[in-house]
């Protein structure tokens, strides 16, 4: 017998006469095609066949893919033993490693890896905008981003600023040059995401961006005024020629490898928070082709794709070079949401990059927002436009948590106000938050029933129940999980797509009936519906109590007490109150032995044969021949071709 185990914005603000600040042009603009000098760091693409985890057809495939990545990393480490090098970053969800080393290290790795990429450096891209994009009208409708989270990958966030009080719910730092608050290159937890201090200009950037996305004040607010923030500091201190064009020395620059680590951090918290978007207000070189951008930036694209596969958008500033046929990386990556800038008079900002493959426009000129220390300042740049879109994303996702990245983008594009760039004749939509909120498909909330009931039910151990789904979003990879009541979302006991299998269907459904076999262990359980292979929870069922009594039981020769028989005697095992699955089975064991192929002495399905039955039975009598060897034995009743034990008989002694 083979057991088949199933484990498995600019901020539109009211003008404040008490706030004095100059409207700053971005001091960090990068000339088309240029970026800071490269270091001896690079990223290697491991030879692992991979897909974004949220797109994998089976949830257990995620484990296998991560195992393959782990094995490939170990191979690289062994190959580099004895060579002068340093592994600066490793990742779990994408098949890349970041390494620092000389030409000999690159040469040794070349035949072992798919591709070697430079660990590029990026610079930060530097009270009327909220009404301009009609975010305030979305607030009136009851949608202000409450419950949604924006991850701000920047120079840190001043969480003590009154504009951001209580907003920062998660902090981290990934700084390749060791400029995290604790002096290392990685820091997690409270205090990790505070603003850097080594670049007076650049280190204000992240707090300004966070305020645009989710700040809340008495007289004006950011776009998602009800939203929350993950503050992730991704910049390092540089000096000398690396700071050419940065406007200050020392300056703040960010490694590609640190950005990827930060995005993987966001991904790992997808079950704990309802993360709407990642915001990256930074940029590198200008690309006129998204295809070339994808090819040159494959490591970053891989993690952006992974986030997108579970419904998290990566929103990136398009850059401030004034280019009319290109945008900077990583905004140019095809799966990112690139954002260009408009003025408060709704014209294209002169500094904003533009291209046919630009995604969206948002206000970015003379935006007033928070800066470290409790004050406010006006900044200009696509860096200011991007968090308008990230905040808008949080507002839209509040209404429709299950909406895919493509669906939210479609709503923002469809309802956006078209604006012509007179420099190149390209027309793109400037976001209209209230319009997108009105358009996004939501309808009635998804609900779950169990055996047709919307109230708690009680069943026997191992019972088969039917979970009914109503008003689901209709994504092919929406899924149901079985949980002990109150367990974390990642701790499911079993799961299925809405087609009742673990293979993703070609198309989704909004209504379904999915059978589940309840555990054989007494307790309180529940079912949860999630969107798009991720942990965006759409509905929870009423509880299902598996009772501790009245479940399956076994007798031997009609007795529930211990009995003694002669060697080789034939006994009759009686089953009562079984769950009725076709592949429920009985095994004969030495008393105390483990379940498995070797310990059992014999076994049968409830039809008394080893042939897979055509239908299940709840009660049966099955004949067994006892061993010829004296000893203590017992019979055990198992669930559906597994080692989930439902009942054990009293001892049968062969004398």
Residue pairs with C-beta under 8 A, 6 or more apart in sequence:
1 585
1 597
1 603
1 610
1 641
2 641
3 597
3 641
3 642
3 643
4 583
4 641
4 642
5 642
5 643
6 494
6 642
7 60
8 59
8 60
8 494
8 495
8 502
9 129
9 130
9 132
9 133
9 135
9 212
9 222
9 223
9 362
9 363
9 367
9 384
9 385
9 387
9 388
9 389
9 391
9 392
9 431
10 128
10 129
10 212
10 344
10 363
10 364
10 365
10 366
10 367
10 368
10 369
10 380
10 384
10 385
10 388
11 127
11 129
11 130
11 211
11 212
11 215
11 220
11 222
11 223
11 367
11 368
11 369
11 384
11 388
12 127
12 128
12 129
12 130
12 131
12 132
12 133
12 135
12 136
12 220
12 363
13 127
13 128
13 129
13 130
13 219
13 220
13 221
13 368
13 369
14 127
14 219
14 220
15 127
15 128
15 368
16 127
16 219
16 220
16 368
16 376
19 368
19 375
19 376
21 368
21 375
21 376
21 377
21 378
22 377
22 378
23 365
23 366
23 378
23 380
24 126
24 377
24 378
24 379
24 380
25 126
25 351
25 380
25 381
26 125
26 126
26 320
26 351
26 379
26 380
26 381
26 383
27 126
27 201
27 246
27 247
27 248
28 123
28 124
28 125
28 126
28 202
28 245
28 246
28 247
28 320
28 381
29 125
29 126
29 245
29 319
29 320
29 321
29 351
30 123
30 245
30 283
30 284
30 285
30 286
30 319
30 320
30 321
30 328
31 245
31 321
32 285
32 286
32 321
32 323
32 326
33 285
33 286
34 245
34 285
35 120
35 121
35 122
35 284
35 285
36 121
36 123
36 238
36 242
36 243
36 244
36 253
37 121
37 241
37 242
38 118
38 119
38 120
38 121
39 100
39 119
39 121
40 100
40 101
40 102
41 88
41 98
41 99
41 100
41 118
41 119
41 176
41 255
41 257
42 98
42 99
42 100
42 101
42 106
42 116
42 117
42 118
42 119
43 96
43 97
43 98
43 99
43 116
43 117
43 118
43 119
43 256
43 257
43 260
43 299
44 76
44 96
44 97
44 99
44 109
44 113
44 114
44 115
44 116
44 117
45 95
45 96
45 113
45 114
45 115
45 116
45 117
45 298
45 299
46 69
46 72
46 73
46 76
46 95
46 96
46 97
46 113
46 114
47 72
47 95
47 112
47 113
47 114
48 65
48 68
48 69
48 72
48 95
49 68
50 65
50 68
50 69
50 94
50 95
50 302
51 65
52 302
52 305
52 306
52 308
52 309
53 62
53 65
53 93
53 267
53 306
53 309
53 310
53 533
54 306
54 308
54 309
54 310
54 311
54 477
54 532
54 533
54 534
55 309
55 477
55 533
56 62
56 65
56 533
57 502
57 503
57 504
58 502
58 503
58 504
59 479
59 495
59 502
59 533
60 502
66 92
66 93
68 95
69 91
69 92
69 94
69 95
70 92
72 95
73 90
73 97
75 112
76 97
76 99
76 109
76 112
76 113
77 87
79 108
79 109
79 112
80 99
80 101
80 105
80 108
80 109
83 101
83 104
83 105
83 108
84 101
84 102
84 105
85 99
85 100
85 101
85 102
85 105
86 99
86 100
86 101
87 97
87 98
87 99
88 98
88 99
88 100
88 119
88 176
88 185
88 255
88 257
89 97
89 98
89 174
89 176
89 257
89 258
89 260
89 261
90 97
90 98
91 97
91 260
91 261
91 264
91 303
92 264
92 268
93 264
93 267
93 268
93 303
93 306
94 260
94 264
94 299
94 302
94 303
94 306
95 302
96 260
96 299
96 302
98 119
98 255
98 256
98 257
98 260
99 105
99 109
106 116
109 116
110 116
115 298
117 256
117 296
117 297
117 298
117 299
118 256
119 176
119 255
119 256
119 257
120 255
120 256
120 284
120 285
120 297
120 329
121 238
121 242
121 253
121 254
121 255
121 256
121 284
122 253
122 254
122 255
122 256
122 259
122 282
122 283
122 284
122 330
123 202
123 245
123 246
123 251
123 252
123 253
123 254
123 282
123 283
123 284
124 154
124 155
124 202
124 205
124 235
124 252
124 281
124 282
124 383
125 281
125 282
125 283
125 317
125 319
125 320
125 328
125 381
125 382
125 383
125 386
126 205
126 320
126 379
126 380
126 381
126 383
126 384
127 220
127 368
128 344
128 363
129 344
129 362
129 363
129 367
129 388
130 136
130 220
130 221
130 222
130 223
132 344
132 346
132 363
133 223
133 362
133 363
133 388
133 392
133 430
133 431
133 432
133 433
134 432
134 433
134 434
134 435
135 223
135 224
135 391
135 392
135 395
135 433
135 434
137 433
137 434
138 144
138 395
138 433
138 434
138 437
139 225
141 434
141 437
141 438
143 395
143 396
143 398
143 399
143 437
144 224
144 225
144 226
144 227
144 395
144 398
145 214
145 223
145 224
145 225
145 226
145 227
145 276
145 391
145 394
145 395
145 397
145 398
146 226
146 227
146 398
147 226
147 227
147 274
147 398
147 401
148 224
148 226
148 227
148 228
148 274
148 275
148 276
148 393
148 394
148 395
148 397
148 398
149 169
149 170
149 227
149 228
149 229
149 230
149 273
149 274
149 275
149 276
149 394
150 210
150 213
150 214
150 224
150 227
150 228
150 229
150 230
150 275
150 276
150 277
150 278
150 279
150 387
150 390
150 391
150 393
150 394
151 229
151 230
151 232
151 262
151 266
151 275
151 277
151 278
151 279
152 206
152 209
152 210
152 213
152 229
152 230
152 231
152 232
152 279
152 387
152 390
153 232
153 234
153 259
153 262
153 263
153 278
153 279
153 280
153 282
154 205
154 206
154 209
154 210
154 232
154 233
154 234
154 235
154 279
154 280
154 281
154 282
155 195
155 196
155 199
155 202
155 203
155 204
155 205
155 206
155 233
155 234
155 235
155 252
156 173
156 193
156 194
156 195
156 196
156 203
156 206
156 207
156 231
156 233
156 235
157 164
157 168
157 193
157 194
157 195
157 206
157 207
157 210
157 229
157 231
158 164
158 194
158 195
158 207
158 370
158 371
158 372
158 373
158 374
159 165
159 167
159 168
159 171
159 193
159 194
159 231
160 374
161 207
161 211
161 370
161 372
161 373
161 374
162 217
162 374
163 211
163 215
163 216
163 217
163 222
163 369
163 370
163 376
164 207
164 210
164 211
164 214
164 215
164 216
164 229
164 370
167 210
167 214
167 215
167 216
167 227
167 228
167 229
168 193
168 228
168 229
168 230
168 231
169 228
169 229
169 230
169 273
170 193
170 230
170 231
170 269
170 273
171 188
171 189
171 190
171 191
171 192
171 193
171 194
171 230
171 231
171 232
172 187
172 188
172 189
172 192
172 193
172 230
172 231
172 232
172 233
172 262
172 265
173 180
173 181
173 186
173 187
173 188
173 192
173 193
173 232
173 233
173 234
174 180
174 185
174 186
174 232
174 233
174 234
174 258
174 259
174 261
174 262
174 265
175 185
175 186
175 196
175 233
175 234
175 235
175 236
175 258
176 185
176 236
176 255
176 257
176 258
177 185
177 236
177 237
177 238
178 184
178 185
178 236
179 196
179 198
179 235
179 236
179 237
180 186
180 187
180 192
180 233
181 187
181 191
181 192
181 194
182 192
186 261
188 265
192 233
193 230
193 231
193 232
193 233
194 231
194 233
195 203
195 204
195 206
195 207
195 233
195 372
196 202
196 203
196 233
196 235
196 237
196 252
197 203
198 237
198 250
198 252
199 235
199 237
199 246
199 248
199 250
199 251
199 252
200 248
201 247
201 248
202 235
202 246
202 248
202 251
202 252
203 235
203 252
203 372
204 371
204 372
204 377
205 252
205 281
205 379
205 383
206 231
206 233
207 369
207 370
207 371
207 372
208 367
208 369
208 370
208 371
208 377
208 379
208 383
208 384
209 279
209 281
209 369
209 383
209 384
209 386
209 387
210 222
210 229
210 231
210 370
210 387
211 222
211 369
211 370
212 222
212 223
212 367
212 369
212 384
212 387
212 388
212 391
213 222
213 223
213 224
213 227
213 229
213 279
213 387
213 388
213 390
213 391
213 394
214 222
214 223
214 224
214 225
214 227
214 228
214 229
214 391
214 394
215 221
215 222
215 225
215 369
215 370
216 222
216 225
216 226
220 368
222 369
222 387
222 391
223 387
223 388
223 390
223 391
223 392
223 394
223 395
223 433
224 391
224 392
224 394
224 395
226 398
227 276
227 391
227 394
227 395
227 398
228 273
230 266
230 269
230 273
230 275
232 262
232 265
232 266
234 254
234 258
234 259
234 262
235 252
235 253
235 254
236 252
236 253
236 254
236 255
236 258
237 250
237 251
237 252
238 250
238 251
238 252
238 253
239 249
239 250
239 251
240 249
242 251
242 253
243 249
243 250
243 251
243 253
246 252
246 253
254 282
256 297
256 299
256 300
257 299
259 280
259 300
259 330
260 299
260 300
260 303
263 278
263 303
263 304
263 306
263 307
263 314
264 303
264 306
266 275
266 278
266 307
266 312
267 303
267 306
267 307
267 310
267 312
269 275
270 310
270 312
270 534
270 535
270 536
271 488
271 489
271 490
271 535
274 397
274 401
274 536
275 312
276 312
276 313
276 390
276 393
276 394
276 396
276 397
277 312
277 313
277 314
277 315
277 337
277 389
277 390
277 393
277 394
278 307
278 312
278 313
278 314
278 315
278 390
279 315
279 316
279 386
279 387
279 390
280 314
280 315
280 316
280 317
280 330
280 386
281 316
281 317
281 381
281 382
281 383
281 384
281 386
281 387
282 316
282 317
282 383
283 316
283 317
283 318
283 319
283 320
283 328
283 329
283 330
283 331
283 382
284 328
284 329
284 330
285 328
285 329
286 319
286 321
286 323
286 326
286 327
286 328
286 353
287 293
287 296
287 326
287 327
287 328
287 329
287 332
288 325
288 326
288 355
289 332
290 332
290 333
290 334
290 357
291 334
293 329
293 330
293 332
293 333
293 334
294 301
294 333
294 334
296 329
297 329
297 330
297 332
297 333
300 329
300 330
300 333
301 330
301 333
301 334
301 335
304 314
304 330
304 333
304 335
304 336
305 335
307 313
307 314
308 314
308 335
308 405
309 532
309 533
309 534
310 532
310 533
310 534
310 535
310 536
311 402
311 403
311 404
311 405
311 531
311 532
311 534
311 536
312 405
312 534
313 337
313 390
313 393
313 405
313 408
313 409
314 330
314 335
314 336
314 337
315 336
315 337
315 339
315 386
315 387
315 389
315 390
315 393
316 330
316 331
316 333
316 336
316 337
316 338
316 339
316 386
317 328
317 331
317 338
317 339
317 381
317 382
317 383
317 385
317 386
318 327
318 328
318 331
318 338
318 339
318 340
318 341
318 352
318 353
318 354
318 355
318 358
318 382
318 385
318 386
319 327
319 328
319 331
319 352
319 353
319 382
320 341
320 351
320 352
320 353
320 381
320 382
320 383
321 328
321 351
321 353
322 350
322 351
322 352
322 353
323 353
323 354
323 355
324 353
324 354
324 355
324 421
324 423
324 424
325 354
325 355
325 424
326 332
326 353
326 355
327 338
327 340
327 353
327 354
327 355
327 357
327 358
328 353
330 336
331 338
331 339
332 338
332 355
332 357
334 357
336 359
337 359
337 360
337 389
337 393
337 405
337 409
338 357
338 358
338 359
338 360
339 358
339 359
339 360
339 361
339 362
339 382
339 385
339 386
339 388
339 389
340 348
340 349
340 352
340 353
340 354
340 358
340 360
340 361
340 362
340 364
340 382
340 385
340 428
341 348
341 349
341 351
341 352
341 361
341 362
341 363
341 364
341 365
341 380
341 381
341 382
341 384
341 385
342 348
342 349
342 352
342 361
342 362
342 363
342 364
342 365
342 385
342 419
342 430
343 349
343 363
343 365
343 366
344 363
344 365
344 366
346 417
346 419
346 430
347 419
348 354
348 361
348 419
348 420
348 421
348 422
348 423
349 364
349 365
349 380
349 382
349 385
351 380
351 381
351 382
352 364
352 382
352 385
353 382
354 421
354 423
354 424
354 426
354 428
355 426
356 426
358 426
358 428
359 409
359 413
359 428
360 389
360 409
360 412
360 413
360 416
360 428
360 429
360 430
360 431
361 385
361 416
361 419
361 428
361 429
361 430
361 431
362 385
362 386
362 388
362 389
362 392
362 430
362 431
363 384
363 385
363 388
363 430
364 380
364 381
364 382
364 383
364 384
364 385
364 386
364 388
365 380
365 384
366 378
366 380
367 378
367 379
367 380
367 384
368 376
368 377
368 378
369 376
369 377
369 379
369 384
370 376
371 377
388 431
389 412
389 431
392 412
392 431
392 433
392 436
393 408
395 433
395 437
396 403
396 408
396 411
396 412
396 433
396 436
396 437
396 440
397 403
397 408
399 437
399 440
399 442
400 407
400 408
400 440
400 441
400 442
400 473
401 531
401 536
401 537
401 538
402 446
402 473
402 475
402 478
402 531
402 532
402 536
402 538
403 411
403 440
403 441
403 473
404 475
404 531
404 532
407 440
407 441
408 436
408 440
411 435
411 436
411 439
411 440
412 429
412 431
412 432
412 436
413 429
414 429
414 436
414 439
415 429
415 432
415 435
415 436
415 438
415 439
416 428
416 429
416 430
416 431
416 432
416 435
416 436
417 429
417 430
417 432
418 427
418 428
418 429
418 430
419 427
419 428
419 429
419 430
420 426
420 427
421 427
421 428
441 473
443 471
444 470
444 471
445 471
445 538
445 539
446 469
446 470
446 471
446 472
446 473
446 529
446 538
446 539
447 454
447 469
447 470
447 471
447 539
448 467
448 468
448 469
448 470
448 480
448 527
448 528
448 529
448 539
448 540
448 541
448 542
449 467
449 468
449 470
449 541
449 542
450 457
450 465
450 466
450 467
450 468
450 527
450 541
450 542
450 544
451 457
451 465
451 466
452 466
452 468
453 542
454 542
455 542
456 542
456 543
456 544
456 545
457 465
457 542
457 543
457 544
457 545
458 544
458 545
458 546
458 547
459 465
459 518
459 544
459 545
459 546
459 547
460 546
460 547
460 550
460 551
460 552
460 577
460 579
461 518
461 519
461 520
461 521
461 522
461 546
461 547
461 551
461 552
461 579
461 646
462 517
462 518
462 519
462 520
462 551
462 552
462 578
462 579
462 581
462 584
462 639
462 640
462 644
462 646
463 517
463 518
463 546
463 579
464 515
464 516
464 517
464 518
464 579
464 580
464 581
465 515
465 516
465 518
465 544
466 513
466 514
466 515
466 516
467 480
467 513
467 514
467 515
467 516
467 527
467 541
468 511
468 512
468 513
469 480
469 498
469 509
469 510
469 511
469 512
469 513
469 514
469 529
469 539
470 510
470 511
471 510
471 511
472 478
472 498
472 508
472 509
472 510
472 511
472 512
472 529
472 538
473 508
473 510
473 531
473 538
474 508
474 509
474 510
475 508
475 531
475 532
476 497
476 504
476 505
476 506
476 507
476 508
477 497
477 504
477 508
477 532
477 533
478 497
478 498
478 508
478 529
478 530
478 531
478 532
478 538
479 495
479 496
479 497
479 498
479 529
479 530
479 533
480 495
480 496
480 497
480 498
480 514
480 516
480 527
480 528
480 529
480 530
481 489
481 492
481 493
481 494
481 495
481 527
481 528
481 530
482 492
482 493
482 494
482 495
482 516
482 518
482 525
482 526
482 527
483 489
483 491
483 492
483 493
483 525
483 526
483 527
483 528
484 491
484 493
484 523
484 524
484 525
485 523
485 524
485 525
485 526
485 543
489 528
489 530
489 535
489 537
490 535
492 528
493 519
493 525
494 516
494 517
495 502
496 502
496 514
496 516
497 503
497 504
497 505
498 505
498 508
498 509
498 512
498 514
499 505
499 509
499 512
500 512
500 514
500 515
504 533
516 527
517 579
517 581
517 639
517 640
518 525
518 544
518 546
518 579
519 525
519 546
519 644
520 546
520 551
520 552
520 639
520 644
520 645
520 646
521 546
522 546
522 547
522 548
522 551
523 545
523 546
524 543
524 544
524 545
524 546
525 543
525 544
525 545
525 546
526 540
526 541
526 542
526 543
526 544
527 540
527 541
527 544
528 537
528 539
528 540
528 541
529 537
529 538
529 539
529 540
530 536
530 537
530 538
531 538
550 577
551 577
551 646
551 647
552 575
552 576
552 577
552 578
552 579
552 637
552 646
552 647
553 560
553 575
553 576
553 577
553 647
554 560
554 573
554 574
554 575
554 576
554 586
554 635
554 636
554 637
554 647
554 648
554 649
555 573
555 574
555 576
555 649
556 563
556 571
556 572
556 573
556 574
556 635
556 649
556 650
556 652
557 563
557 565
557 571
557 572
558 572
558 574
559 650
560 650
561 650
562 650
562 651
562 652
562 653
563 650
563 652
563 653
564 652
564 653
564 654
564 655
565 571
565 626
565 652
565 653
565 654
565 655
566 654
566 655
567 626
567 627
567 628
567 629
567 630
567 654
567 655
568 625
568 626
568 627
568 628
569 625
569 626
569 654
570 623
570 624
570 625
570 626
571 623
571 624
571 626
571 652
572 621
572 622
572 623
572 624
573 586
573 621
573 622
573 623
573 624
573 635
573 649
574 619
574 620
574 621
575 586
575 606
575 617
575 618
575 619
575 620
575 621
575 622
575 637
575 647
576 618
576 619
577 618
577 619
578 584
578 606
578 616
578 617
578 618
578 619
578 620
578 637
578 646
579 616
579 618
579 639
579 640
579 646
580 616
580 617
580 618
581 616
581 639
581 640
582 605
582 612
582 613
582 614
582 615
582 616
582 640
583 605
583 612
583 613
583 616
583 640
583 641
584 605
584 606
584 616
584 617
584 637
584 638
584 639
584 640
584 646
585 603
585 604
585 605
585 606
585 637
585 638
585 641
586 603
586 604
586 605
586 606
586 622
586 624
586 635
586 636
586 637
586 638
587 595
587 600
587 601
587 602
587 603
587 635
587 636
587 638
588 600
588 601
588 602
588 603
588 624
588 626
588 633
588 634
588 635
589 595
589 599
589 600
589 601
589 633
589 634
589 635
589 636
590 599
590 601
590 631
590 632
590 633
591 631
591 632
591 633
591 634
591 651
593 599
593 600
595 636
595 638
595 643
595 645
596 643
601 627
601 633
602 624
602 625
603 610
604 610
604 622
604 624
605 611
605 612
605 613
606 613
606 616
606 617
606 620
606 622
607 613
607 617
607 620
608 620
608 622
608 623
624 635
626 633
626 652
626 654
627 633
627 654
628 654
629 654
630 654
630 655
631 653
631 654
632 651
632 652
632 653
633 651
633 652
633 653
633 654
634 648
634 649
634 650
634 651
634 652
635 648
635 649
635 652
636 645
636 647
636 648
636 649
637 645
637 646
637 647
637 648
638 644
638 645
638 646
639 645
639 646
